[in-house]
Amino acid sequence: MAKKRERQRRHVFRNTIITLLILGCVYSFLVYTDMPFIAKWRTIYIETAMTTFTHKWLATAFIPKQVIAETMGYAAEVESKQESMSTNSYWHISKEDLETVFTLSGKKDDGKKFSKKNPDFAKVYPEIDIDTLDAYMSEHEDEAYVDGCLWIDAADTADEDTGIRTTAGDRVLAIDTKNGIVIIMRRTSDFVARMAIIKNPDRVSVAASPNYGRSGAKIADICKSSDAVLGINASGFDDPDGKGNGAVSYGLLISDGTKRTQAAGGTYKMTGFDYSDTLLIGSYSDTSVFRDAVEFKPILVLDGKRAVEGSAGWGVQPRSAIGQTANGEVLLLIVDGRSPGYSIGATMEEIAELMLEYNVYQAINLDGGSSSVMYYNGRIITKPSAGDKANGRLLPDAFVVKAAS
């Protein structure tokens, strides 16, 4: 009996050693191999962990410092390349580009309501597949107007499908001709994104928390206090242990011509609208050019060309971004994330490419992660990864779209 127990112990010991050796080999292979597929996802894993405030341990607990340092060096390389980037001085949204923005409100009582035969509607809303909208209106025309304006709103997270599509094949969640807003959804195997297309850049501004300097505010409260129909988070903020209250933005904050916080500089980029409603991105010694502005990084699209590749050192995360097309439309993008089975998040290249499909000419990443959130028409329409799923985090400020009177 004793010999049998001894053999069993040796068997267990041998199997344990073999298992540890196999695990060690697998670990070494995963950490150090240059095989492209594994190297790509190792890089994304490290970047995703290291670009959070509270989950860096997911990388530091298992991966050698040298490997982490080499991986994160890519982010520094990207920022170095973008250091001198700014929108070209010729970039300017002209009044001629904007003159058709509100030539068609879609009002039921002005003889210009939507119809498949009305070419003006397609001119103002070229991203909408008119055949799919026509099919929707044939069944829902009686309920598709609010205050006489075409207003279709299925933007809740309940996944209601209007059947309306964009010309790129994405689902249309809302068409709001009173405020000049279209909201679309892109769903891939990895992420779910919602993007608002704002026809009139004059309505887009930066609104600060009502308690700015003392505490941040929920996105709904920022929008309500600024009479906004839509908003997304904007600036980053000091967030020790992921418990920051969003009292003060990190870097420049200009709201309605008033500077609330000085620029941080460094690798951060100023982004916002000048007094001709043109979105500027870059480093500016004279910040008086801005009527509304914040600071973040990296640049996604500059003068019509993508400025990032792959993860750009930022991993896969929930994302927020702002951009503008050559004819003045503003794109506000939110990607949900950190929710396996629904949406894990996106890389910088993925959100840049999505915005390019909708003709963005300038675009920049905003604060993401648990801050990413979109509010529209009285409620949050994305799925925040913040602890408070219903309301999102306390934020110092937001890009908002003022409601039409």
Rosetta blueprint (number, residue, H / E / L):
1 M L
2 A H
3 K H
4 K H
5 R H
6 E H
7 R H
8 Q H
9 R H
10 R H
11 H H
12 V H
13 F H
14 R H
15 N H
16 T H
17 I H
18 I H
19 T H
20 L H
21 L H
22 I H
23 L H
24 G H
25 C H
26 V H
27 Y H
28 S H
29 F H
30 L H
31 V H
32 Y H
33 T L
34 D L
35 M L
36 P H
37 F H
38 I H
39 A H
40 K H
41 W H
42 R H
43 T H
44 I H
45 Y H
46 I H
47 E H
48 T H
49 A H
50 M H
51 T L
52 T L
53 F L
54 T L
55 H L
56 K L
57 W H
58 L H
59 A H
60 T H
61 A L
62 F L
63 I L
64 P L
65 K H
66 Q H
67 V H
68 I H
69 A H
70 E H
71 T H
72 M H
73 G H
74 Y H
75 A H
76 A H
77 E H
78 V H
79 E H
80 S H
81 K H
82 Q H
83 E L
84 S L
85 M L
86 S L
87 T L
88 N L
89 S L
90 Y L
91 W L
92 H L
93 I L
94 S L
95 K H
96 E H
97 D H
98 L H
99 E L
100 T L
101 V L
102 F L
103 T L
104 L L
105 S L
106 G L
107 K L
108 K L
109 D L
110 D L
111 G L
112 K L
113 K L
114 F L
115 S L
116 K L
117 K L
118 N L
119 P H
120 D H
121 F H
122 A H
123 K H
124 V H
125 Y L
126 P L
127 E L
128 I E
129 D L
130 I H
131 D H
132 T H
133 L H
134 D H
135 A H
136 Y H
137 M H
138 S H
139 E H
140 H H
141 E H
142 D H
143 E H
144 A L
145 Y E
146 V E
147 D L
148 G L
149 C E
150 L E
151 W E
152 I E
153 D E
154 A L
155 A L
156 D L
157 T L
158 A L
159 D L
160 E L
161 D L
162 T L
163 G L
164 I L
165 R E
166 T E
167 T L
168 A L
169 G L
170 D L
171 R E
172 V E
173 L E
174 A E
175 I E
176 D E
177 T L
178 K L
179 N L
180 G L
181 I E
182 V E
183 I E
184 I E
185 M E
186 R E
187 R E
188 T L
189 S L
190 D L
191 F L
192 V E
193 A E
194 R E
195 M E
196 A E
197 I E
198 I E
199 K L
200 N L
201 P H
202 D H
203 R H
204 V E
205 S E
206 V E
207 A E
208 A E
209 S L
210 P L
211 N L
212 Y L
213 G L
214 R L
215 S L
216 G L
217 A E
218 K L
219 I H
220 A H
221 D H
222 I H
223 C H
224 K H
225 S H
226 S L
227 D L
228 A E
229 V E
230 L E
231 G E
232 I E
233 N E
234 A L
235 S L
236 G L
237 F E
238 D L
239 D L
240 P H
241 D H
242 G H
243 K L
244 G L
245 N L
246 G L
247 A L
248 V L
249 S E
250 Y L
251 G L
252 L L
253 L E
254 I E
255 S E
256 D L
257 G L
258 T E
259 K E
260 R E
261 T E
262 Q L
263 A L
264 A L
265 G L
266 G L
267 T L
268 Y L
269 K E
270 M E
271 T E
272 G E
273 F E
274 D E
275 Y L
276 S L
277 D L
278 T L
279 L E
280 L E
281 I E
282 G E
283 S L
284 Y L
285 S L
286 D L
287 T H
288 S H
289 V H
290 F E
291 R E
292 D E
293 A E
294 V E
295 E E
296 F E
297 K L
298 P L
299 I E
300 L E
301 V E
302 L E
303 D L
304 G L
305 K E
306 R E
307 A L
308 V L
309 E L
310 G L
311 S L
312 A L
313 G L
314 W L
315 G L
316 V L
317 Q E
318 P L
319 R E
320 S E
321 A E
322 I E
323 G E
324 Q E
325 T E
326 A L
327 N L
328 G L
329 E L
330 V E
331 L E
332 L E
333 L E
334 I E
335 V E
336 D L
337 G L
338 R L
339 S E
340 P L
341 G L
342 Y L
343 S E
344 I L
345 G L
346 A E
347 T L
348 M H
349 E H
350 E H
351 I H
352 A H
353 E H
354 L H
355 M H
356 L H
357 E H
358 Y L
359 N L
360 V E
361 Y E
362 Q E
363 A E
364 I E
365 N E
366 L E
367 D L
368 G L
369 G H
370 S H
371 S H
372 S L
373 V L
374 M E
375 Y E
376 Y E
377 N L
378 G L
379 R E
380 I E
381 I L
382 T L
383 K L
384 P L
385 S L
386 A L
387 G L
388 D L
389 K L
390 A L
391 N L
392 G L
393 R L
394 L L
395 L E
396 P L
397 D E
398 A E
399 F E
400 V E
401 V E
402 K E
403 A L
404 A L
405 S L
